[in-house]
Amino acid sequence: MPTIFDLLAQFDFLRGLSAVYLVLLTAVLVVVAWDWRLALLALASQYLLAGLLFVDVLDPRLMVVKVINGFFVCLILYITARQVNWGRLPSDLTEAEQARLGQEPRVALGPVSMPPQAPLRLFLVMLLVLLIFTVGQRPSLLLPGIVEELSYLNLAIFILVGIGLLGAASNSAPLPAGMSALMFLTGFELFYSLLEQSVAMLALLVVVNLVTALTIAYLTQRYRAWSVLVE
């Protein structure tokens, strides 16, 4: 029967900088994607890819715990998103109710229709990515606990923390803002794992992630109910 080490060997080509670039792609999608389904899929993929980074600082068995925790978080968000119809109006509304509640205004960019904040958010993310790659790869700016051989983790932490903060600050809806906040937590966990690898701290961070996901789920439900009531 294959061990966890055998399974990790199958994904060796995704280690190091390759994993960092894929994490960057998922981070951009989480923040920029206006379709919650795509953003949630990107977040789930990010938890898996982040696991390949955690394996460089944690025992592989502890890394598996973090990945499983990430998928439980995504499951909570998926159920919540389904309950609020992925942020769209319910399909059983009458035409009068749809006209009263209205839809989020959209702007057309060629054949694509998107929220008006999406182009600005994409521009800000691109500026932040440029800044991260300028600063995050300097040997003199390595974070505590990162040796030169693992310098790509410095870049990964800047990506997760920086883009996570930007996404949380630039979204008004609790679910997309919450997904960015969870991305920030992943970056913090990766950094903290370089300083301490105790099982007790791992368990605490697992609880923090689950509580955060449940809080996001509650706020999303309340936000949806409040929006319909106000309208």
C-alpha atoms as an extended CHARMM CRD file, in Angstrom:
* protein
*
       231  EXT
         1         1  MET       CA              0.0000000000        0.0000000000        0.0000000000  PROA      1               0.0000000000
         2         2  PRO       CA              1.4930000000        3.3940000000       -0.9800000000  PROA      2               0.0000000000
         3         3  THR       CA              2.5360000000        5.6770000000        1.8670000000  PROA      3               0.0000000000
         4         4  ILE       CA              2.0930000000        9.4440000000        2.0480000000  PROA      4               0.0000000000
         5         5  PHE       CA              5.7070000000        9.8050000000        0.9160000000  PROA      5               0.0000000000
         6         6  ASP       CA              4.9890000000        7.7380000000       -2.2080000000  PROA      6               0.0000000000
         7         7  LEU       CA              2.0040000000        9.9360000000       -3.0270000000  PROA      7               0.0000000000
         8         8  LEU       CA              4.0290000000       13.1190000000       -2.5570000000  PROA      8               0.0000000000
         9         9  ALA       CA              6.6930000000       11.7530000000       -4.9110000000  PROA      9               0.0000000000
        10        10  GLN       CA              4.0650000000       11.6660000000       -7.6610000000  PROA      10              0.0000000000
        11        11  PHE       CA              3.6550000000       15.4490000000       -7.3380000000  PROA      11              0.0000000000
        12        12  ASP       CA              7.3400000000       16.3040000000       -7.0200000000  PROA      12              0.0000000000
        13        13  PHE       CA              7.1640000000       18.3490000000      -10.2360000000  PROA      13              0.0000000000
        14        14  LEU       CA              4.7550000000       20.7160000000       -8.4570000000  PROA      14              0.0000000000
        15        15  ARG       CA              7.1140000000       21.4840000000       -5.5950000000  PROA      15              0.0000000000
        16        16  GLY       CA              9.0090000000       24.7200000000       -5.0350000000  PROA      16              0.0000000000
        17        17  LEU       CA              8.4870000000       27.6190000000       -7.4110000000  PROA      17              0.0000000000
        18        18  SER       CA              6.0190000000       25.6460000000       -9.5420000000  PROA      18              0.0000000000
        19        19  ALA       CA              3.6750000000       25.3940000000       -6.5510000000  PROA      19              0.0000000000
        20        20  VAL       CA              4.1960000000       29.0900000000       -5.7890000000  PROA      20              0.0000000000
        21        21  TYR       CA              3.1710000000       30.1520000000       -9.2960000000  PROA      21              0.0000000000
        22        22  LEU       CA              0.0630000000       27.9640000000       -9.1330000000  PROA      22              0.0000000000
        23        23  VAL       CA             -0.7950000000       29.3930000000       -5.7140000000  PROA      23              0.0000000000
        24        24  LEU       CA             -0.4520000000       32.8550000000       -7.2490000000  PROA      24              0.0000000000
        25        25  LEU       CA             -2.9030000000       31.9090000000      -10.0100000000  PROA      25              0.0000000000
        26        26  THR       CA             -5.4630000000       30.6380000000       -7.5140000000  PROA      26              0.0000000000
        27        27  ALA       CA             -4.9910000000       33.7310000000       -5.3210000000  PROA      27              0.0000000000
        28        28  VAL       CA             -5.7230000000       36.0350000000       -8.2450000000  PROA      28              0.0000000000
        29        29  LEU       CA             -8.8200000000       34.0080000000       -9.1600000000  PROA      29              0.0000000000
        30        30  VAL       CA            -10.1420000000       34.0670000000       -5.5880000000  PROA      30              0.0000000000
        31        31  VAL       CA             -9.9610000000       37.8680000000       -5.5160000000  PROA      31              0.0000000000
        32        32  VAL       CA            -10.8470000000       38.7560000000       -9.1090000000  PROA      32              0.0000000000
        33        33  ALA       CA            -13.4570000000       36.1270000000      -10.0770000000  PROA      33              0.0000000000
        34        34  TRP       CA            -16.9770000000       37.5510000000       -9.7760000000  PROA      34              0.0000000000
        35        35  ASP       CA            -18.5300000000       34.0950000000      -10.1040000000  PROA      35              0.0000000000
        36        36  TRP       CA            -18.4440000000       32.6050000000       -6.6140000000  PROA      36              0.0000000000
        37        37  ARG       CA            -18.2460000000       29.0810000000       -8.0450000000  PROA      37              0.0000000000
        38        38  LEU       CA            -14.9450000000       29.8210000000       -9.7710000000  PROA      38              0.0000000000
        39        39  ALA       CA            -13.5640000000       31.6170000000       -6.7010000000  PROA      39              0.0000000000
        40        40  LEU       CA            -14.4750000000       28.7000000000       -4.4290000000  PROA      40              0.0000000000
        41        41  LEU       CA            -12.9300000000       26.1770000000       -6.8260000000  PROA      41              0.0000000000
        42        42  ALA       CA             -9.7580000000       28.2900000000       -6.8610000000  PROA      42              0.0000000000
        43        43  LEU       CA             -9.7220000000       28.3620000000       -3.0450000000  PROA      43              0.0000000000
        44        44  ALA       CA            -10.0760000000       24.5690000000       -2.8330000000  PROA      44              0.0000000000
        45        45  SER       CA             -7.2400000000       24.1670000000       -5.3430000000  PROA      45              0.0000000000
        46        46  GLN       CA             -5.1550000000       26.5980000000       -3.3260000000  PROA      46              0.0000000000
        47        47  TYR       CA             -5.4870000000       24.4970000000       -0.1680000000  PROA      47              0.0000000000
        48        48  LEU       CA             -4.1620000000       21.4870000000       -2.0680000000  PROA      48              0.0000000000
        49        49  LEU       CA             -1.2710000000       23.4440000000       -3.5890000000  PROA      49              0.0000000000
        50        50  ALA       CA             -0.4450000000       25.0780000000       -0.2630000000  PROA      50              0.0000000000
        51        51  GLY       CA             -0.1260000000       21.5770000000        1.1490000000  PROA      51              0.0000000000
        52        52  LEU       CA              2.7980000000       21.0080000000       -1.2110000000  PROA      52              0.0000000000
        53        53  LEU       CA              4.4450000000       24.0580000000        0.3580000000  PROA      53              0.0000000000
        54        54  PHE       CA              3.6540000000       22.9960000000        3.9240000000  PROA      54              0.0000000000
        55        55  VAL       CA              5.4050000000       19.6860000000        3.3170000000  PROA      55              0.0000000000
        56        56  ASP       CA              8.6910000000       21.6040000000        3.1630000000  PROA      56              0.0000000000
        57        57  VAL       CA              8.2670000000       22.7680000000        6.7540000000  PROA      57              0.0000000000
        58        58  LEU       CA              5.9820000000       20.1660000000        8.3660000000  PROA      58              0.0000000000
        59        59  ASP       CA              5.7960000000       16.4220000000        8.7200000000  PROA      59              0.0000000000
        60        60  PRO       CA              3.8050000000       15.1430000000        5.6720000000  PROA      60              0.0000000000
        61        61  ARG       CA              1.1560000000       13.6770000000        7.9840000000  PROA      61              0.0000000000
        62        62  LEU       CA              0.5430000000       17.1180000000        9.5010000000  PROA      62              0.0000000000
        63        63  MET       CA              0.3930000000       18.5800000000        6.0030000000  PROA      63              0.0000000000
        64        64  VAL       CA             -2.4310000000       16.1590000000        5.1770000000  PROA      64              0.0000000000
        65        65  VAL       CA             -4.3580000000       17.4480000000        8.2060000000  PROA      65              0.0000000000
        66        66  LYS       CA             -4.0980000000       20.9960000000        6.8480000000  PROA      66              0.0000000000
        67        67  VAL       CA             -5.3170000000       19.9460000000        3.4010000000  PROA      67              0.0000000000
        68        68  ILE       CA             -8.2760000000       18.0260000000        4.8600000000  PROA      68              0.0000000000
        69        69  ASN       CA             -9.1050000000       21.0310000000        7.0380000000  PROA      69              0.0000000000
        70        70  GLY       CA             -9.0710000000       23.2140000000        3.9270000000  PROA      70              0.0000000000
        71        71  PHE       CA            -11.5220000000       20.9690000000        2.1420000000  PROA      71              0.0000000000
        72        72  PHE       CA            -13.8670000000       21.0100000000        5.1620000000  PROA      72              0.0000000000
        73        73  VAL       CA            -13.7050000000       24.8150000000        5.0710000000  PROA      73              0.0000000000
        74        74  CYS       CA            -14.5720000000       24.7960000000        1.3700000000  PROA      74              0.0000000000
        75        75  LEU       CA            -17.4470000000       22.3810000000        2.0190000000  PROA      75              0.0000000000
        76        76  ILE       CA            -18.9270000000       24.7870000000        4.5760000000  PROA      76              0.0000000000
        77        77  LEU       CA            -18.6160000000       27.6700000000        2.1020000000  PROA      77              0.0000000000
        78        78  TYR       CA            -20.0640000000       25.5700000000       -0.7250000000  PROA      78              0.0000000000
        79        79  ILE       CA            -23.1830000000       24.6860000000        1.2830000000  PROA      79              0.0000000000
        80        80  THR       CA            -23.6020000000       28.3470000000        2.2570000000  PROA      80              0.0000000000
        81        81  ALA       CA            -23.1570000000       29.5470000000       -1.3280000000  PROA      81              0.0000000000
        82        82  ARG       CA            -25.7770000000       27.0610000000       -2.5070000000  PROA      82              0.0000000000
        83        83  GLN       CA            -28.1890000000       28.3100000000        0.1580000000  PROA      83              0.0000000000
        84        84  VAL       CA            -27.8460000000       31.9260000000       -1.0250000000  PROA      84              0.0000000000
        85        85  ASN       CA            -27.9570000000       30.8880000000       -4.7120000000  PROA      85              0.0000000000
        86        86  TRP       CA            -24.3070000000       31.8560000000       -5.3120000000  PROA      86              0.0000000000
        87        87  GLY       CA            -25.1570000000       35.5120000000       -4.6820000000  PROA      87              0.0000000000
        88        88  ARG       CA            -27.8050000000       35.6470000000       -7.3900000000  PROA      88              0.0000000000
        89        89  LEU       CA            -31.4990000000       36.3690000000       -6.9900000000  PROA      89              0.0000000000
        90        90  PRO       CA            -33.6940000000       33.3470000000       -6.2610000000  PROA      90              0.0000000000
        91        91  SER       CA            -35.0890000000       31.7490000000       -9.4140000000  PROA      91              0.0000000000
        92        92  ASP       CA            -38.6650000000       31.5410000000       -8.0420000000  PROA      92              0.0000000000
        93        93  LEU       CA            -39.2010000000       35.3130000000       -7.7890000000  PROA      93              0.0000000000
        94        94  THR       CA            -41.9370000000       36.9490000000       -9.7920000000  PROA      94              0.0000000000
        95        95  GLU       CA            -41.0220000000       39.5500000000      -12.4230000000  PROA      95              0.0000000000
        96        96  ALA       CA            -42.2400000000       42.3080000000      -10.1000000000  PROA      96              0.0000000000
        97        97  GLU       CA            -40.0500000000       41.0250000000       -7.2570000000  PROA      97              0.0000000000
        98        98  GLN       CA            -37.0460000000       40.7540000000       -9.5540000000  PROA      98              0.0000000000
        99        99  ALA       CA            -37.5840000000       44.3360000000      -10.7310000000  PROA      99              0.0000000000
       100       100  ARG       CA            -37.8740000000       45.5450000000       -7.1110000000  PROA      100             0.0000000000
       101       101  LEU       CA            -34.7810000000       43.7550000000       -5.8530000000  PROA      101             0.0000000000
       102       102  GLY       CA            -32.7300000000       44.3690000000       -9.0020000000  PROA      102             0.0000000000
       103       103  GLN       CA            -29.3780000000       42.8940000000       -9.9190000000  PROA      103             0.0000000000
       104       104  GLU       CA            -25.8880000000       44.1360000000       -9.2570000000  PROA      104             0.0000000000
       105       105  PRO       CA            -24.9670000000       46.6290000000      -12.0130000000  PROA      105             0.0000000000
       106       106  ARG       CA            -22.6830000000       45.1970000000      -14.6980000000  PROA      106             0.0000000000
       107       107  VAL       CA            -20.2380000000       46.6380000000      -17.1730000000  PROA      107             0.0000000000
       108       108  ALA       CA            -19.4850000000       45.0610000000      -20.5360000000  PROA      108             0.0000000000
       109       109  LEU       CA            -15.9010000000       44.3290000000      -21.5210000000  PROA      109             0.0000000000
       110       110  GLY       CA            -16.2530000000       42.8790000000      -25.0050000000  PROA      110             0.0000000000
       111       111  PRO       CA            -18.4350000000       39.7740000000      -24.7490000000  PROA      111             0.0000000000
       112       112  VAL       CA            -17.9400000000       39.5570000000      -20.9660000000  PROA      112             0.0000000000
       113       113  SER       CA            -20.2930000000       41.1610000000      -18.4390000000  PROA      113             0.0000000000
       114       114  MET       CA            -18.7960000000       41.8270000000      -15.0170000000  PROA      114             0.0000000000
       115       115  PRO       CA            -19.3430000000       43.9070000000      -11.8660000000  PROA      115             0.0000000000
       116       116  PRO       CA            -17.9510000000       47.4570000000      -12.0990000000  PROA      116             0.0000000000
       117       117  GLN       CA            -15.3920000000       46.7340000000       -9.3450000000  PROA      117             0.0000000000
       118       118  ALA       CA            -13.8050000000       43.7950000000      -11.2070000000  PROA      118             0.0000000000
       119       119  PRO       CA            -11.5170000000       45.7590000000      -13.6000000000  PROA      119             0.0000000000
       120       120  LEU       CA            -10.2400000000       47.9750000000      -10.7720000000  PROA      120             0.0000000000
       121       121  ARG       CA             -9.7020000000       44.9510000000       -8.5290000000  PROA      121             0.0000000000
       122       122  LEU       CA             -7.7510000000       43.2080000000      -11.2790000000  PROA      122             0.0000000000
       123       123  PHE       CA             -5.5990000000       46.3120000000      -11.7820000000  PROA      123             0.0000000000
       124       124  LEU       CA             -4.8460000000       46.5290000000       -8.0600000000  PROA      124             0.0000000000
       125       125  VAL       CA             -3.9790000000       42.8280000000       -7.9080000000  PROA      125             0.0000000000
       126       126  MET       CA             -1.5650000000       43.1820000000      -10.8260000000  PROA      126             0.0000000000
       127       127  LEU       CA              0.1610000000       46.1210000000       -9.1260000000  PROA      127             0.0000000000
       128       128  LEU       CA              0.4060000000       44.1540000000       -5.8950000000  PROA      128             0.0000000000
       129       129  VAL       CA              1.8220000000       41.0970000000       -7.6800000000  PROA      129             0.0000000000
       130       130  LEU       CA              4.4790000000       43.2890000000       -9.3060000000  PROA      130             0.0000000000
       131       131  LEU       CA              5.3860000000       44.7040000000       -5.8900000000  PROA      131             0.0000000000
       132       132  ILE       CA              5.4830000000       41.2390000000       -4.2980000000  PROA      132             0.0000000000
       133       133  PHE       CA              7.8220000000       39.8510000000       -6.9580000000  PROA      133             0.0000000000
       134       134  THR       CA             10.0440000000       42.9200000000       -6.6520000000  PROA      134             0.0000000000
       135       135  VAL       CA             10.3140000000       42.7180000000       -2.8720000000  PROA      135             0.0000000000
       136       136  GLY       CA              9.6590000000       39.0630000000       -2.0600000000  PROA      136             0.0000000000
       137       137  GLN       CA             12.6420000000       37.6660000000       -3.9580000000  PROA      137             0.0000000000
       138       138  ARG       CA             15.3120000000       39.8330000000       -2.3270000000  PROA      138             0.0000000000
       139       139  PRO       CA             17.6220000000       37.7660000000       -0.0890000000  PROA      139             0.0000000000
       140       140  SER       CA             17.8830000000       40.6790000000        2.3310000000  PROA      140             0.0000000000
       141       141  LEU       CA             14.1220000000       40.6190000000        2.9330000000  PROA      141             0.0000000000
       142       142  LEU       CA             13.6820000000       36.9600000000        3.8220000000  PROA      142             0.0000000000
       143       143  LEU       CA             11.2150000000       36.4360000000        6.6560000000  PROA      143             0.0000000000
       144       144  PRO       CA             12.4270000000       34.9200000000        9.9500000000  PROA      144             0.0000000000
       145       145  GLY       CA             12.8200000000       31.1570000000        9.7700000000  PROA      145             0.0000000000
       146       146  ILE       CA             13.2980000000       31.0120000000        5.9890000000  PROA      146             0.0000000000
       147       147  VAL       CA             16.6630000000       29.7470000000        4.7790000000  PROA      147             0.0000000000
       148       148  GLU       CA             17.9720000000       30.6080000000        1.3390000000  PROA      148             0.0000000000
       149       149  GLU       CA             17.1600000000       27.1250000000       -0.0200000000  PROA      149             0.0000000000
       150       150  LEU       CA             13.4700000000       27.7130000000        0.8080000000  PROA      150             0.0000000000
       151       151  SER       CA             13.3610000000       31.3250000000       -0.3810000000  PROA      151             0.0000000000
       152       152  TYR       CA             10.3450000000       30.5510000000       -2.5810000000  PROA      152             0.0000000000
       153       153  LEU       CA              8.3110000000       30.2280000000        0.6320000000  PROA      153             0.0000000000
       154       154  ASN       CA              9.0120000000       33.9130000000        1.2300000000  PROA      154             0.0000000000
       155       155  LEU       CA              7.3050000000       34.6830000000       -2.0660000000  PROA      155             0.0000000000
       156       156  ALA       CA              4.3890000000       32.3480000000       -1.2990000000  PROA      156             0.0000000000
       157       157  ILE       CA              3.7490000000       33.9710000000        2.0860000000  PROA      157             0.0000000000
       158       158  PHE       CA              3.7840000000       37.4780000000        0.5800000000  PROA      158             0.0000000000
       159       159  ILE       CA              1.3440000000       36.3240000000       -2.1180000000  PROA      159             0.0000000000
       160       160  LEU       CA             -1.1320000000       34.7000000000        0.2750000000  PROA      160             0.0000000000
       161       161  VAL       CA             -1.0060000000       37.4530000000        2.8900000000  PROA      161             0.0000000000
       162       162  GLY       CA             -0.8740000000       40.4340000000        0.5120000000  PROA      162             0.0000000000
       163       163  ILE       CA             -3.5040000000       39.3270000000       -2.0030000000  PROA      163             0.0000000000
       164       164  GLY       CA             -5.6540000000       37.9520000000        0.8220000000  PROA      164             0.0000000000
       165       165  LEU       CA             -5.7000000000       41.3300000000        2.5580000000  PROA      165             0.0000000000
       166       166  LEU       CA             -6.4570000000       43.1210000000       -0.7050000000  PROA      166             0.0000000000
       167       167  GLY       CA             -9.3570000000       40.7910000000       -1.4690000000  PROA      167             0.0000000000
       168       168  ALA       CA            -10.8190000000       41.0970000000        2.0200000000  PROA      168             0.0000000000
       169       169  ALA       CA            -10.6210000000       44.9010000000        1.8730000000  PROA      169             0.0000000000
       170       170  SER       CA            -12.0540000000       45.2840000000       -1.6350000000  PROA      170             0.0000000000
       171       171  ASN       CA            -15.1290000000       43.0220000000       -1.3020000000  PROA      171             0.0000000000
       172       172  SER       CA            -18.3040000000       44.1060000000        0.4600000000  PROA      172             0.0000000000
       173       173  ALA       CA            -20.0690000000       40.7130000000        0.3940000000  PROA      173             0.0000000000
       174       174  PRO       CA            -19.0680000000       38.4310000000        3.3010000000  PROA      174             0.0000000000
       175       175  LEU       CA            -18.4600000000       35.2870000000        1.2390000000  PROA      175             0.0000000000
       176       176  PRO       CA            -15.8910000000       36.5940000000       -1.2890000000  PROA      176             0.0000000000
       177       177  ALA       CA            -14.2900000000       38.7620000000        1.3980000000  PROA      177             0.0000000000
       178       178  GLY       CA            -14.1950000000       35.7350000000        3.6820000000  PROA      178             0.0000000000
       179       179  MET       CA            -12.4830000000       33.5760000000        1.0750000000  PROA      179             0.0000000000
       180       180  SER       CA             -9.7480000000       36.1940000000        0.8400000000  PROA      180             0.0000000000
       181       181  ALA       CA             -9.4950000000       36.2820000000        4.6410000000  PROA      181             0.0000000000
       182       182  LEU       CA             -9.0380000000       32.4950000000        4.6650000000  PROA      182             0.0000000000
       183       183  MET       CA             -6.2840000000       32.9090000000        2.0840000000  PROA      183             0.0000000000
       184       184  PHE       CA             -4.5880000000       35.3710000000        4.4400000000  PROA      184             0.0000000000
       185       185  LEU       CA             -4.8500000000       32.7750000000        7.2210000000  PROA      185             0.0000000000
       186       186  THR       CA             -3.1360000000       30.1950000000        5.0060000000  PROA      186             0.0000000000
       187       187  GLY       CA             -0.2370000000       32.5990000000        4.4840000000  PROA      187             0.0000000000
       188       188  PHE       CA             -0.0200000000       33.2540000000        8.2180000000  PROA      188             0.0000000000
       189       189  GLU       CA             -0.0540000000       29.5100000000        8.9540000000  PROA      189             0.0000000000
       190       190  LEU       CA              2.7240000000       28.9100000000        6.4420000000  PROA      190             0.0000000000
       191       191  PHE       CA              4.8430000000       31.5980000000        8.0900000000  PROA      191             0.0000000000
       192       192  TYR       CA              4.0930000000       30.4130000000       11.6290000000  PROA      192             0.0000000000
       193       193  SER       CA              4.9040000000       26.8150000000       10.6900000000  PROA      193             0.0000000000
       194       194  LEU       CA              8.4390000000       27.9770000000        9.9530000000  PROA      194             0.0000000000
       195       195  LEU       CA              8.7360000000       29.1410000000       13.5550000000  PROA      195             0.0000000000
       196       196  GLU       CA              6.8460000000       26.4140000000       15.4150000000  PROA      196             0.0000000000
       197       197  GLN       CA              5.6750000000       22.9400000000       14.3640000000  PROA      197             0.0000000000
       198       198  SER       CA              3.8760000000       21.8110000000       17.5330000000  PROA      198             0.0000000000
       199       199  VAL       CA              0.7890000000       19.6330000000       17.2300000000  PROA      199             0.0000000000
       200       200  ALA       CA             -1.0670000000       21.8310000000       19.7350000000  PROA      200             0.0000000000
       201       201  MET       CA             -0.5980000000       24.9140000000       17.5620000000  PROA      201             0.0000000000
       202       202  LEU       CA             -1.6650000000       22.9550000000       14.4780000000  PROA      202             0.0000000000
       203       203  ALA       CA             -4.8610000000       21.9120000000       16.2590000000  PROA      203             0.0000000000
       204       204  LEU       CA             -5.5210000000       25.5110000000       17.3190000000  PROA      204             0.0000000000
       205       205  LEU       CA             -5.0970000000       26.7920000000       13.7480000000  PROA      205             0.0000000000
       206       206  VAL       CA             -7.4440000000       24.0750000000       12.4600000000  PROA      206             0.0000000000
       207       207  VAL       CA            -10.0850000000       25.2710000000       14.9310000000  PROA      207             0.0000000000
       208       208  VAL       CA             -9.4950000000       28.9000000000       13.9210000000  PROA      208             0.0000000000
       209       209  ASN       CA            -10.0430000000       28.0350000000       10.2530000000  PROA      209             0.0000000000
       210       210  LEU       CA            -13.2640000000       26.1230000000       10.9520000000  PROA      210             0.0000000000
       211       211  VAL       CA            -14.6320000000       28.8580000000       13.2300000000  PROA      211             0.0000000000
       212       212  THR       CA            -13.7590000000       31.4730000000       10.5960000000  PROA      212             0.0000000000
       213       213  ALA       CA            -15.5820000000       29.4620000000        7.9150000000  PROA      213             0.0000000000
       214       214  LEU       CA            -18.6710000000       29.1170000000       10.1380000000  PROA      214             0.0000000000
       215       215  THR       CA            -18.5820000000       32.8540000000       10.8790000000  PROA      215             0.0000000000
       216       216  ILE       CA            -18.3820000000       33.6290000000        7.1560000000  PROA      216             0.0000000000
       217       217  ALA       CA            -21.3350000000       31.2820000000        6.5570000000  PROA      217             0.0000000000
       218       218  TYR       CA            -23.4180000000       33.0250000000        9.2260000000  PROA      218             0.0000000000
       219       219  LEU       CA            -22.5580000000       36.5260000000        7.9920000000  PROA      219             0.0000000000
       220       220  THR       CA            -23.3460000000       35.5200000000        4.4070000000  PROA      220             0.0000000000
       221       221  GLN       CA            -26.8090000000       34.3100000000        5.4330000000  PROA      221             0.0000000000
       222       222  ARG       CA            -27.4830000000       37.4530000000        7.4480000000  PROA      222             0.0000000000
       223       223  TYR       CA            -26.1640000000       39.7050000000        4.6780000000  PROA      223             0.0000000000
       224       224  ARG       CA            -28.4500000000       38.0050000000        2.1540000000  PROA      224             0.0000000000
       225       225  ALA       CA            -31.4880000000       38.3150000000        4.4100000000  PROA      225             0.0000000000
       226       226  TRP       CA            -30.6760000000       41.9590000000        5.2080000000  PROA      226             0.0000000000
       227       227  SER       CA            -30.2150000000       42.8500000000        1.5160000000  PROA      227             0.0000000000
       228       228  VAL       CA            -33.6210000000       41.4280000000        0.5860000000  PROA      228             0.0000000000
       229       229  LEU       CA            -35.2720000000       43.1100000000        3.5920000000  PROA      229             0.0000000000
       230       230  VAL       CA            -33.7930000000       46.5360000000        2.8160000000  PROA      230             0.0000000000
       231       231  GLU       CA            -34.7280000000       46.3280000000       -0.8460000000  PROA      231             0.0000000000
